[in-house]
């Protein structure tokens, strides 16, 4: 029993000492300072580890962003090349039957197809009626009352015939 009593007395003595220390302003101030320092140190260590992780993540993000940009440029570059190839081929086929003529004087109310068939008949000595011309239209603004015209023939042989006789138009 004496052992239990001794323990109880020691507990009471410790309680009294702690109560007395909690009344002492200097002790409390020192205790608060120590606890604050420990907490600040722990928080700074955690904060530094988080900042290091953030730095690593930012570097990885920048690297991934650069790789993405490179892949995007590569992918769109390939797609663009494919697209250009697909566009060029039909455009070349469409131009096969077309011809551009510059310097034609056209009056405002004049029919363009009739004017062209007249020029082909009189200047090139080619008998061609309006059915040989699929479509024709002016291009851009007129310069000094002279207009550029694009003509699409129904057949390549008509274009070829005009090109063979074009030397007659000079002068």
C-alpha positions as CSV (number, residue, x, y, z in Angstrom):
1,X,0.0,0.0,0.0
2,X,2.8,2.3,0.7
3,X,3.9,2.1,-2.9
4,X,0.5,3.2,-4.1
5,X,0.5,6.1,-1.6
6,X,4.0,7.1,-2.8
7,X,2.9,7.2,-6.4
8,X,-0.2,9.3,-5.5
9,X,2.0,11.7,-3.5
10,X,4.4,12.0,-6.5
11,X,1.5,12.7,-8.8
12,X,0.2,15.4,-6.4
13,X,3.6,17.0,-6.2
14,X,3.9,17.0,-10.0
15,X,0.5,18.6,-10.4
16,X,1.4,21.3,-7.9
17,X,4.7,22.0,-9.7
18,X,3.0,22.1,-13.1
19,X,0.2,24.4,-11.7
20,X,2.9,26.7,-10.2
21,X,4.8,26.8,-13.5
22,X,1.7,27.6,-15.5
23,X,1.3,30.6,-13.2
24,X,4.8,31.8,-14.1
25,X,4.7,34.3,-17.1
26,X,8.4,33.8,-17.9
27,X,8.0,30.0,-18.1
28,X,4.8,30.3,-20.2
29,X,6.5,32.7,-22.6
30,X,9.6,30.4,-23.0
31,X,7.3,27.4,-23.5
32,X,5.2,29.2,-26.2
33,X,8.5,30.3,-27.9
34,X,9.9,26.7,-28.0
35,X,6.6,25.2,-29.2
36,X,6.3,28.0,-31.9
37,X,9.9,27.3,-33.1
38,X,9.2,23.6,-33.3
39,X,6.0,24.1,-35.3
40,X,7.6,26.7,-37.6
41,X,10.5,24.4,-38.3
42,X,8.2,21.5,-39.0
43,X,6.0,23.6,-41.3
44,X,9.1,25.0,-43.1
45,X,10.4,21.5,-43.8
46,X,7.1,20.4,-45.2
47,X,6.7,23.6,-47.2
48,X,10.2,23.2,-48.7
49,X,9.4,19.6,-49.7
50,X,6.2,20.8,-51.3
51,X,8.0,23.6,-53.1
52,X,10.6,21.1,-54.4
53,X,7.7,18.8,-55.7
54,X,6.1,21.8,-57.3
55,X,9.3,22.8,-59.1
56,X,9.7,19.2,-60.4
57,X,6.1,19.1,-61.6
58,X,6.5,22.5,-63.3
59,X,9.6,21.3,-65.1
60,X,7.8,18.1,-66.2
61,X,4.8,20.2,-67.3
62,X,7.0,22.5,-69.4
63,X,8.7,19.5,-70.9
64,X,5.4,17.8,-71.7
65,X,4.0,21.0,-73.1
66,X,7.0,21.3,-75.4
67,X,6.6,17.7,-76.6
68,X,2.9,18.2,-77.2
69,X,3.6,21.3,-79.3
70,X,6.2,19.4,-81.3
71,X,3.8,16.5,-81.8
72,X,1.0,18.9,-82.8
73,X,3.2,20.6,-85.3
74,X,4.4,17.3,-86.7
75,X,0.9,15.9,-86.9
76,X,-0.7,19.0,-88.5
77,X,2.3,19.3,-90.8
78,X,1.7,15.8,-92.1
79,X,-2.0,16.4,-92.4
80,X,-1.4,19.7,-94.2
81,X,0.9,18.0,-96.7
82,X,-1.6,15.3,-97.4
83,X,-4.4,17.8,-97.7
84,X,-2.3,19.9,-100.2
85,X,-1.6,16.8,-102.3
86,X,-5.3,16.0,-102.4
87,X,-6.1,19.6,-103.4
88,X,-3.4,20.0,-106.1
89,X,-4.3,17.0,-108.1
90,X,-8.0,17.9,-108.9
91,X,-7.1,21.5,-109.4
92,X,-4.5,20.6,-112.0
93,X,-7.1,18.4,-113.7
94,X,-9.7,21.2,-113.6
95,X,-7.1,23.6,-115.2
96,X,-6.4,21.3,-118.0
97,X,-9.4,22.5,-120.0
98,X,-9.0,26.2,-118.9
99,X,-7.3,29.1,-120.5
100,X,-6.7,32.7,-119.3
101,X,-6.7,35.5,-121.9
102,X,-5.6,39.0,-121.0
103,X,-6.3,42.3,-122.7
104,X,-9.8,41.7,-124.1
105,X,-11.9,44.9,-124.5
106,X,-15.5,44.1,-123.3
107,X,-18.4,46.6,-123.4
108,X,-20.8,46.6,-120.4
109,X,-23.8,45.0,-122.2
110,X,-21.8,42.6,-124.4
111,X,-22.1,38.8,-124.1
112,X,-18.8,37.3,-123.1
113,X,-19.2,34.0,-124.9
114,X,-20.3,35.6,-128.1
115,X,-17.4,38.0,-128.0
116,X,-14.9,35.1,-127.5
117,X,-16.3,33.0,-130.4
118,X,-16.1,36.1,-132.6
119,X,-12.4,36.7,-131.6
120,X,-11.6,33.0,-132.3
121,X,-13.3,33.1,-135.7
122,X,-11.9,36.5,-136.9
123,X,-8.4,36.5,-135.4
124,X,-7.5,32.9,-135.0
125,X,-9.6,31.6,-137.9
126,X,-11.0,28.8,-135.7
127,X,-14.7,28.0,-136.3
128,X,-15.9,27.5,-132.8
129,X,-19.5,28.0,-131.5
130,X,-20.6,28.7,-128.0
131,X,-21.2,25.0,-127.2
132,X,-17.4,24.5,-127.1
133,X,-17.1,26.8,-124.1
134,X,-18.3,25.3,-120.9
135,X,-18.1,28.6,-119.0
136,X,-16.2,31.9,-119.0
137,X,-15.9,34.8,-116.7
138,X,-13.8,37.9,-116.1
139,X,-11.1,38.0,-113.4
140,X,-10.2,41.1,-111.4
141,X,-10.8,44.7,-112.2
142,X,-10.5,46.0,-115.8
143,X,-7.3,47.9,-116.5
144,X,-7.6,50.6,-119.2
145,X,-10.9,48.9,-120.3
146,X,-9.0,45.7,-120.9
147,X,-10.1,42.6,-119.0
148,X,-8.6,39.2,-118.1
149,X,-10.9,36.3,-118.8
150,X,-10.9,32.7,-117.8
151,X,-12.4,30.2,-120.3
152,X,-13.2,26.6,-119.5
153,X,-13.6,24.5,-122.7
154,X,-15.7,21.4,-122.9
155,X,-12.7,19.5,-124.2
156,X,-9.0,19.8,-124.0
157,X,-8.7,19.6,-127.8
158,X,-10.4,23.0,-128.1
159,X,-7.9,24.5,-125.7
160,X,-5.0,22.9,-127.6
161,X,-6.3,24.3,-130.9
162,X,-6.4,27.8,-129.5
163,X,-2.9,27.5,-128.1
164,X,-1.6,26.3,-131.5
165,X,-3.0,29.4,-133.2
166,X,-2.2,31.9,-130.5
167,X,0.7,33.4,-132.5
168,X,-1.9,35.0,-134.7
169,X,-3.1,37.2,-131.8
170,X,0.3,39.0,-131.3
171,X,0.5,42.5,-132.5
